[in-house]
Amino acid sequence: MGFVIGYRRPDAPDTALVWQVAVDDAQRGRGLAGKLLDALFNRLVADGVRYLDTTITPDNEASIRLFGSFAKRWNAPLERSELFAASDFPDEHEPEDLFRIGPLVRAHDETGR
Ligand SMILES: CC(C)(COP(=O)(O)OP(=O)(O)OC[C@H]1O[C@@H](n2cnc3c(N)ncnc32)[C@H](O)[C@@H]1OP(=O)(O)O)[C@@H](O)C(=O)NCCC(=O)NCCS
């Protein structure tokens, strides 16, 4: 129904980069992507990760909301900056903004309490 993939930066092990998160069309809007991110980062934060990095195209409202809500739930600051402009790509491509969330200091309680 959905997945999240990413990697821990070898040169900065306190940062995990979320490469892709996707949920099947029929299952969207039920909080599944948020639950996948919470479950993954509960494990990563317990193992020393403090920052989530991801890139998002500025027109991807669902994704922007998803990571905005994650930052709120984890009570962590979110910094947004331009990483790649459209002109940086050799073919037609939307710009990619970098979202950096952290420090993630407290494992999020999945019960919401
Ligand atoms: C982005 C994506 C993973 C979200 O999955 P999801 O399970 O529907 O997300 P959630 O239900 O956890 O919702 C997260 C937030 O996004 C909002 N949202 C979901 N779909 C939305 C849409 N189409 N437009 C605007 N907001 C949307 C939800 O209301 C929720 O906001 P809230 O926390 O403020 O209530 C899903 O839309 C998707 O697979 N998109 C295609 C792949 C993609 O673009 N991935 C991101 C690039 S890395």
The ligand as a MOL file (V3000), in Angstrom:
LIG
                    3D

  0  0  0     0  0            999 V3000
M  V30 BEGIN CTAB
M  V30 COUNTS 48 50 0 0 0
M  V30 BEGIN ATOM
M  V30 1 C 2.7140 12.4190 -0.6330 0
M  V30 2 C 1.9820 11.1180 -0.2920 0
M  V30 3 C 3.0080 10.0450 0.0560 0
M  V30 4 C 1.0880 11.3860 0.9540 0
M  V30 5 O 0.5290 10.1200 1.3850 0
M  V30 6 P -0.7560 10.0410 2.3310 0
M  V30 7 O -0.7530 8.7290 3.0240 0
M  V30 8 O -1.9650 10.4010 1.5680 0
M  V30 9 O -0.4210 11.2050 3.3800 0
M  V30 10 P -1.1370 11.4580 4.7700 0
M  V30 11 O -2.5470 10.8890 4.7450 0
M  V30 12 O -0.2250 10.9840 5.8870 0
M  V30 13 O -1.3070 13.0280 4.7770 0
M  V30 14 C -0.2690 13.9190 5.1390 0
M  V30 15 C -0.7800 15.3550 5.0160 0
M  V30 16 O -0.9180 15.7150 3.6250 0
M  V30 17 C -2.2460 16.1710 3.3600 0
M  V30 18 N -2.5870 15.7340 2.0090 0
M  V30 19 C -2.7110 14.4590 1.5670 0
M  V30 20 N -3.0290 14.4750 0.2510 0
M  V30 21 C -3.1050 15.7740 -0.1230 0
M  V30 22 C -3.3880 16.4310 -1.3630 0
M  V30 23 N -3.6400 15.7410 -2.4760 0
M  V30 24 N -3.3500 17.7840 -1.3960 0
M  V30 25 C -3.0820 18.4980 -0.2540 0
M  V30 26 N -2.8040 17.9180 0.9370 0
M  V30 27 C -2.8310 16.5830 0.9970 0
M  V30 28 C -3.0940 15.5140 4.4240 0
M  V30 29 O -4.2960 16.2340 4.6430 0
M  V30 30 C -2.1700 15.5850 5.6200 0
M  V30 31 O -2.1530 16.9060 6.0980 0
M  V30 32 P -2.3910 17.2080 7.6520 0
M  V30 33 O -1.3320 16.3990 8.3570 0
M  V30 34 O -2.1690 18.6850 7.7280 0
M  V30 35 O -3.7560 16.7410 7.9620 0
M  V30 36 C 1.0610 10.6410 -1.4400 0
M  V30 37 O 0.2460 11.7140 -1.8450 0
M  V30 38 C 1.8340 10.1110 -2.6490 0
M  V30 39 O 2.1690 8.9150 -2.7110 0
M  V30 40 N 2.1170 10.9750 -3.6460 0
M  V30 41 C 2.8430 10.5610 -4.8440 0
M  V30 42 C 4.3070 10.3270 -4.5600 0
M  V30 43 C 4.9980 11.5800 -4.0780 0
M  V30 44 O 4.8020 12.6690 -4.5980 0
M  V30 45 N 5.8220 11.4120 -3.0180 0
M  V30 46 C 6.5450 12.5210 -2.4170 0
M  V30 47 C 7.8310 12.8320 -3.1150 0
M  V30 48 S 9.1900 12.2180 -2.1580 0
M  V30 END ATOM
M  V30 BEGIN BOND
M  V30 1 1 1 2
M  V30 2 1 2 3
M  V30 3 1 2 4
M  V30 4 1 2 36
M  V30 5 1 4 5
M  V30 6 1 5 6
M  V30 7 2 6 7
M  V30 8 1 6 8
M  V30 9 1 6 9
M  V30 10 1 9 10
M  V30 11 2 10 11
M  V30 12 1 10 12
M  V30 13 1 10 13
M  V30 14 1 13 14
M  V30 15 1 14 15
M  V30 16 1 15 16
M  V30 17 1 15 30
M  V30 18 1 16 17
M  V30 19 1 17 18
M  V30 20 1 17 28
M  V30 21 1 18 19
M  V30 22 1 18 27
M  V30 23 2 19 20
M  V30 24 1 20 21
M  V30 25 1 21 22
M  V30 26 2 21 27
M  V30 27 1 22 23
M  V30 28 2 22 24
M  V30 29 1 24 25
M  V30 30 2 25 26
M  V30 31 1 26 27
M  V30 32 1 28 29
M  V30 33 1 28 30
M  V30 34 1 30 31
M  V30 35 1 31 32
M  V30 36 2 32 33
M  V30 37 1 32 34
M  V30 38 1 32 35
M  V30 39 1 36 37
M  V30 40 1 36 38
M  V30 41 2 38 39
M  V30 42 1 38 40
M  V30 43 1 40 41
M  V30 44 1 41 42
M  V30 45 1 42 43
M  V30 46 2 43 44
M  V30 47 1 43 45
M  V30 48 1 45 46
M  V30 49 1 46 47
M  V30 50 1 47 48
M  V30 END BOND
M  V30 END CTAB
M  END
